[in-house]
């Protein structure tokens, strides 16, 4: 059976930039465009040339090699010819392969926002599309508020879409701009557009917002109804609640039989394996933590904590996985916790190179130890390095590299000579290595930073092994109320090769909890590197 082609249109660089706190620099836009191009996206919408200096500069040259580089703009204003409209002229002057123009398709918006007659708006759509086609560019029309417009005035919404198609638009995109339409309505309306307006599905697109959490579902419903272009953004970013998430839509199209048997995209199985990396690279560029429960690509998307689930999963992964995690570049995680049984622990230890038989009594005592410690507030499913150190110490495999004989931290607040408020933190750490005591003193931005610097300042013969590590994330959680509350500290550390690991500390003293996590981090680094040296 011949498969139909679905086209993927990414609007991260325009719609995504409407996300609060997101503002792409020029080079960031070029980098993202390259990622999308390499991944196999069909259309990359770069922004609105003429609207701001960044987008104007981006469209001074084509930013993609294979993808259709698309500029966004607006239909011409009423009362001005297409050739004399400055906004349309600026868009056409860009180095874009295609032009996507937003057009009002809700009569309410035409009257209130545009202030023109309904017929004038239709004429604006026609003339604008003709101008784009006449300039030798591929024309797309985003029918803004189409679904709300259809419900309010069906005939007029259809007339807007038909005007664009008849004028030569390659794609007429139906937009759920307010994000409130339900999948059952999307399907019915799209089917009516194809049947009544006579616009074939291979000229229709869907642009869904996520205000009811159904943008992905609405996009797929539109595909089932006949549209053949899907618009969305990386990780679903966008104004308000975001846009349809292409990172969820793409693997569904490729891996679920109801779609994969009927359709093909420009993304093959090999490219799909880089999906998780693409998603996380994008989050890293935005300087935000990836959503651990994101479908397909989240760190917890293929994570199992319950013992009975883990036991079945390790025998037959299909028992608790809807797709193979490797198909999207993700990994299976069987976590160790107070919810886990022997299967969790055996798998978790094996992944860390620790072999323990199921009938080894040390395994039972390790499980009991983890459950006792998690009752105190530890959470090892997200503290991989601390779990490994706990397990190896319990099995007698971690040497005693050094002893911290004492540490002290002082925080001082004072007013300096010019009346400025000054906060100072000073830490003193005494460490014994091979019977020799070393004392290090350091100042820092707060007590934890001062202790971190002091602890790593002089570890004697081990110093060169830890010089490239740095603390990159620090999280504190209060586990119960009051000033005497038990505190959990999670620390993420990175070395010079980009390797990350997480450690944990728990105490009724936040400094003690922090120091425990820092100690585990350093010991983990030493163990890993010294064992690697032995193996070499």
C-alpha positions in Angstrom: 0.0 0.0 0.0 1.3 3.4 -1.0 1.7 5.7 2.1 0.5 9.3 2.0 3.0 12.0 2.9 2.6 14.1 6.0 4.5 17.4 6.2 5.9 18.7 9.5 6.1 22.4 10.0 8.1 23.8 13.0 7.2 27.2 14.3 9.5 27.2 17.4 11.4 30.2 16.2 8.3 32.4 15.9 5.4 30.9 18.1 7.9 29.5 20.5 9.5 32.9 21.1 6.1 34.1 22.5 6.8 31.8 25.5 7.3 34.0 28.7 11.0 34.1 29.4 12.1 32.9 25.9 13.9 35.3 23.7 16.2 33.8 21.0 19.4 35.5 20.0 20.3 35.5 16.3 22.9 32.7 16.6 20.5 30.7 18.7 17.9 30.9 16.0 20.4 29.7 13.4 21.5 26.8 15.7 17.9 25.7 16.2 17.1 26.0 12.5 20.1 23.8 11.8 19.0 21.2 14.3 15.5 21.1 12.8 16.9 20.9 9.3 19.3 18.0 10.2 16.5 16.2 11.9 14.3 16.1 8.8 11.6 18.8 9.5 9.9 19.9 6.3 9.3 23.5 7.1 11.2 25.7 9.5 9.5 29.0 10.2 12.2 31.5 11.2 10.1 34.5 12.4 8.7 37.7 11.1 11.3 39.7 8.9 10.8 43.4 9.3 9.2 43.0 12.7 12.4 43.1 14.7 16.2 43.3 13.9 16.9 39.7 14.9 14.3 38.2 12.4 15.3 40.6 9.7 19.0 39.6 10.1 18.0 35.9 10.1 16.3 36.2 6.8 19.2 38.0 5.1 20.3 34.5 4.0 18.7 31.1 4.0 19.2 29.3 7.3 18.4 25.7 6.2 19.8 23.3 3.6 16.9 20.9 3.0 13.9 22.3 4.9 11.7 24.9 3.4 12.8 28.1 5.1 9.6 30.0 5.9 8.9 33.6 6.8 5.9 34.7 8.7 3.9 37.8 8.0 0.4 39.3 7.7 -2.0 39.8 4.9 -2.1 43.3 3.5 -4.1 46.0 5.2 -7.5 47.1 3.8 -7.3 50.2 1.7 -3.7 49.6 0.6 -2.7 47.6 -2.5 -0.5 44.5 -2.0 2.4 46.2 -3.8 2.2 49.2 -1.4 1.8 47.4 1.9 5.1 47.8 3.8 4.6 44.7 6.0 4.0 42.4 3.0 6.9 44.0 1.1 9.3 43.4 4.0 8.3 39.7 4.1 8.7 39.3 0.4 12.1 40.9 0.5 13.4 38.2 2.8 15.5 35.2 1.6 12.6 32.8 2.4 11.5 29.8 0.3 7.9 30.2 1.5 5.7 32.9 3.1 3.1 32.1 5.7 0.6 34.9 6.2 -1.8 35.1 9.1 -5.4 35.9 8.1 -8.5 36.6 10.2 -11.1 33.9 9.6 -13.5 34.8 12.5 -15.9 37.6 11.6 -15.8 38.9 15.1 -12.0 39.5 14.8 -12.4 41.1 11.4 -14.8 43.7 12.8 -13.0 44.3 16.1 -9.3 43.8 15.3 -9.1 44.8 11.7 -11.9 47.3 11.6 -12.8 46.5 8.0 -15.7 44.8 6.2 -15.9 41.0 5.8 -15.6 41.4 2.0 -12.5 43.6 2.4 -10.8 40.9 4.5 -11.5 38.3 1.8 -10.0 40.6 -0.8 -7.0 41.1 1.4 -6.5 37.4 1.6 -6.8 36.9 -2.1 -4.4 39.8 -3.1 -1.8 38.8 -0.5 -1.7 35.2 -1.7 -1.5 36.3 -5.3 1.4 38.6 -4.4 3.4 35.8 -2.7 2.8 33.4 -5.7 3.6 36.2 -8.1 7.0 36.6 -6.3 7.8 33.0 -7.0 7.3 31.9 -3.3 5.3 29.1 -1.9 2.2 30.6 -0.2 0.7 29.5 3.1 -2.2 31.1 4.9 -2.8 30.6 8.7 -6.5 31.0 9.2 -6.4 32.5 12.6 -9.2 31.5 15.1 -10.6 29.2 12.4 -12.4 26.8 14.7 -14.0 29.5 16.8 -14.8 31.4 13.6 -16.4 28.3 12.1 -18.6 27.9 15.2 -19.7 31.5 15.1 -20.1 31.9 11.3 -19.5 28.8 9.4 -20.0 30.3 5.9 -17.6 33.1 6.5 -14.8 30.9 8.0 -15.1 28.6 5.0 -15.1 31.6 2.6 -11.7 32.8 4.1 -10.2 29.3 3.6 -11.6 29.0 0.1 -10.3 32.5 -0.9 -6.8 31.5 0.1 -6.9 28.2 -1.7 -8.5 29.6 -4.9 -5.8 32.4 -5.0 -3.1 29.8 -5.1 -2.1 29.0 -1.5 -0.2 25.7 -1.3 -1.3 25.2 2.3 -4.4 26.5 4.1 -3.7 26.1 7.8 -6.7 25.8 10.2 -5.7 27.3 13.5 -7.2 26.6 16.9 -5.7 29.9 18.2 -7.4 29.9 21.6 -6.8 26.2 22.1 -10.2 25.4 23.3 -11.6 23.1 20.6 -12.1 19.4 21.4 -10.7 16.6 19.2 -14.1 15.4 18.2 -15.0 18.9 17.0 -11.7 19.3 15.2 -12.3 16.1 13.2 -15.9 17.0 12.3 -14.9 20.6 11.2 -11.9 19.5 9.1 -14.1 16.9 7.4 -16.6 19.6 6.6 -13.9 21.9 5.2 -12.8 19.2 2.8 -16.3 18.2 1.9 -18.1 21.6 1.7 -15.3 24.1 0.8 -13.7 21.7 -1.6 -10.2 22.2 -0.3 -8.4 18.8 -0.6 -6.7 17.5 2.5 -3.3 17.5 0.9 -3.6 21.3 0.9 -4.7 21.6 4.6 -2.7 22.1 7.7 -3.5 22.1 11.5 -2.1 24.6 14.0 -3.2 23.7 17.6 -2.6 25.4 20.9 -2.6 23.5 24.1 -4.9 25.5 26.4 -6.9 22.3 27.3 -3.9 20.0 27.1 -5.2 18.5 23.8 -3.0 20.1 21.2 -1.4 16.8 20.3 -4.7 15.0 20.3 -6.3 17.8 18.1 -3.4 17.6 15.6 -3.8 13.8 15.3 -7.6 14.1 15.0 -7.0 16.6 12.1 -4.7 14.1 10.4 -7.4 11.4 10.7 -9.9 13.9 9.2 -7.6 14.5 6.2 -5.1 17.3 6.8 -1.6 16.6 5.6 0.5 19.3 7.3 1.0 19.5 11.1 2.4 22.6 12.8 4.0 22.7 16.2 7.0 23.5 18.3 9.9 21.7 20.0 8.9 20.6 23.5 5.5 22.3 23.0 6.7 25.8 23.9 4.5 28.7 23.0 2.3 31.5 24.4 0.0 30.7 27.3 0.0 26.9 27.6 2.1 26.3 24.6 1.6 24.8 21.1 1.3 21.3 19.8 4.4 19.4 20.8 6.2 18.0 17.8 8.4 15.9 20.1 5.3 13.9 21.0 3.6 14.0 17.6 6.5 12.8 15.6 7.2 9.4 17.3 3.4 8.8 17.5 3.3 9.2 13.7 6.3 6.9 13.2 5.7 4.2 15.8 2.0 3.8 16.2 0.5 1.5 13.5 -2.7 3.5 13.1 -0.5 6.2 11.6 2.7 4.5 10.5 0.9 2.1 8.2 -0.9 5.0 6.3 1.6 7.8 6.4 5.3 8.7 6.0 7.3 11.8 7.0 10.7 13.2 6.2 12.0 11.6 9.3 13.3 8.0 9.2 13.9 5.5 12.0 17.6 6.5 12.3 16.8 10.2 12.8 14.0 9.3 15.3 16.7 7.8 17.5 18.1 11.4 18.0 14.8 12.8 19.2 15.6 12.6 22.9 18.9 14.3 22.3 17.2 17.1 20.2 14.7 17.7 22.9 17.3 18.0 25.7 19.6 20.1 23.6 16.8 22.5 23.1 16.0 22.6 26.8 19.7 23.2 27.5 19.8 26.1 25.1 16.8 27.5 27.0 18.6 27.0 30.2 15.7 25.0 31.7 15.5 21.5 33.2 13.8 18.9 30.9 10.4 17.7 32.0 11.2 14.2 33.4 7.7 13.0 32.6 7.6 14.3 29.0 6.2 11.6 26.7 8.8 9.5 24.8 11.8 11.7 25.8 11.5 12.4 29.5 13.9 10.8 32.0 10.9 9.0 33.6 9.2 8.1 30.3 10.5 4.5 30.6 11.2 4.4 34.3 9.8 1.8 36.6 9.8 2.0 40.4 7.4 -0.7 41.6 8.9 -4.1 42.2 6.3 -6.2 40.5 6.4 -4.0 37.5 10.2 -4.2 37.3 10.2 -7.9 37.6 7.9 -8.3 34.6 9.7 -5.5 32.7 13.1 -7.2 33.0 11.6 -10.4 31.7 9.6 -8.9 28.8 10.0 -5.1 28.3 6.7 -5.0 26.4 4.8 -5.6 29.6 5.2 -2.0 30.7 6.6 -0.2 27.6 4.4 1.0 24.7 7.4 1.5 22.5 11.1 0.5 22.8 12.9 3.5 24.5 15.9 3.1 22.1 13.6 3.9 19.2 13.5 7.6 20.3 17.0 7.6 21.8 15.9 7.2 25.4 16.8 4.6 28.0 14.9 2.2 30.3 15.3 3.0 34.0 14.5 0.4 36.7 14.9 2.5 39.8 15.9 1.5 43.3 13.7 2.7 46.1 11.6 1.6 49.0 9.0 0.6 46.4 11.4 -1.8 44.7 12.0 -5.5 45.0 15.0 -7.7 44.2 14.6 -7.3 40.4 15.0 -3.5 40.7 18.1 -3.8 42.8 19.7 -6.6 40.7 19.1 -4.6 37.5 20.3 -1.3 39.1 23.5 -2.9 40.4 24.2 -4.7 37.1 24.0 -1.4 35.2 26.7 -0.1 37.6 28.9 -3.1 37.0 28.0 -4.7 40.3 27.2 -8.4 40.2 25.1 -9.8 43.0 23.3 -13.2 43.1 19.6 -13.2 43.9 20.3 -15.5 46.9 23.2 -13.4 48.2 22.3 -12.3 51.8 24.1 -9.0 51.2 21.4 -8.2 48.7 18.7 -8.6 51.3 20.5 -6.4 53.8 21.2 -3.8 51.1 17.5 -3.6 50.2 16.6 -3.3 53.9 19.2 -0.5 54.3 17.9 1.4 51.3 14.3 1.2 52.6 15.4 2.3 56.1 17.3 5.3 54.7 14.4 6.3 52.4 12.1 6.2 55.4 14.5 8.9 56.9 14.1 11.0 53.8 16.7 9.7 51.2 15.4 9.3 47.6 17.8 7.1 45.6 15.9 6.9 42.4 17.2 10.3 41.4 20.5 10.1 43.2 22.4 7.6 41.0 25.9 8.2 42.4 24.8 8.1 46.0 23.1 4.8 45.5 26.1 3.3 43.8 28.4 4.5 46.7 26.0 3.1 49.3 25.9 -0.2 47.5 29.6 -0.5 47.0 30.3 0.5 50.6 27.9 -2.1 51.8 29.7 -4.7 49.6 33.1 -3.5 50.9 34.3 -2.2 47.5 35.0 1.5 48.3 38.5 2.4 49.8 38.7 5.0 52.5 40.4 7.7 50.4 40.4 10.4 53.0 38.7 11.3 56.3 37.2 14.7 57.1 38.1 15.1 60.7 36.2 18.4 61.1 34.7 21.3 59.3 33.4 24.7 60.3 31.5 27.4 58.5 30.9 31.0 59.5 28.5 33.5 57.9 28.9 37.2 58.6 26.7 40.1 57.6 28.0 43.6 58.1 27.9 47.1 56.7 31.0 48.3 54.9 32.6 51.8 55.0 30.3 53.1 52.3 27.1 51.8 53.9 26.7 48.7 51.7 25.4 45.5 53.1 28.0 42.7 52.8 27.4 39.0 53.3 30.5 36.8 53.8 30.8 33.0 54.2 34.1 31.4 55.3 34.6 27.6 55.7 37.4 25.6 57.2 37.8 21.9 56.4 40.3 19.5 58.0 41.1 16.4 56.0 43.3 13.4 56.9 45.0 11.6 54.0 47.5 8.7 54.7 47.9 9.9 58.3 48.6 13.5 57.3 46.2 16.2 58.2 45.5 19.1 55.8 43.5 22.2 56.5 41.9 24.3 53.8 40.2 27.7 54.2 37.9 29.3 51.6 35.4 32.0 51.1 32.3 31.6 49.0 28.9 33.0 48.0 27.1 31.4 50.9 28.1 28.6 53.3 27.5 25.8 50.9 29.7 27.3 48.2 32.4 28.1 50.8 32.4 24.5 52.0 32.5 23.1 48.5 35.5 25.2 47.6 37.3 24.4 50.9 36.7 20.6 50.6 38.1 20.5 47.0 40.9 22.9 47.7 43.6 20.3 48.7 43.1 16.6 48.6 46.8 15.9 48.3 47.6 13.1 45.9 43.9 13.0 44.7 43.8 16.7 43.8 44.4 16.3 40.1 41.5 13.8 39.8 38.9 16.3 41.0 40.2 19.6 39.6 37.8 19.6 36.6 34.6 18.9 38.6 32.0 21.5 39.4 28.7 21.7 41.2 26.1 22.6 38.5 22.8 22.2 40.4 21.7 22.4 44.0 18.2 21.6 45.3 16.9 21.7 48.8 13.6 20.2 50.0 12.1 20.5 53.4 10.6 17.1 54.4 8.6 18.3 57.4 7.6 21.6 59.0 9.2 23.9 61.5 12.7 25.3 61.8 14.0 21.9 63.1 12.8 20.3 59.8 14.6 17.4 58.2 16.2 18.7 55.0 17.0 16.8 51.8 19.7 18.2 49.5 20.4 17.0 45.9 23.6 18.0 44.2 24.4 17.6 40.5 28.1 17.5 39.6 29.7 17.7 36.2 33.3 16.9 35.1 35.3 18.4 32.3 34.1 15.7 29.9 30.4 16.6 30.4 29.7 13.6 32.6 26.9 14.4 35.2 26.0 12.6 38.4 23.7 13.3 41.3 24.2 12.8 45.0 22.0 13.2 48.1 22.3 14.2 51.7 19.7 14.2 54.5 19.9 15.9 57.9 18.0 18.3 60.2 20.9 20.7 59.4 21.0 21.9 55.8 24.7 22.4 56.0 25.3 18.8 57.1 23.0 17.5 54.4 24.8 19.6 51.8 28.2 18.4 53.0 27.1 14.8 52.9 26.0 15.2 49.3 29.3 16.9 48.4 31.4 14.2 50.0 29.5 11.5 48.1 30.1 13.4 44.8 33.9 13.6 45.4 34.2 10.0 46.5 32.2 8.9 43.5 34.5 10.8 41.2 37.6 9.3 42.8 36.3 5.8 42.7 35.3 6.0 39.0 38.6 7.5 37.9 40.8 5.3 40.0 39.0 2.2 38.9 39.4 3.3 35.3 43.1 3.7 35.9 43.3 0.2 37.3 41.5 -1.3 34.3 43.8 0.5 31.9 
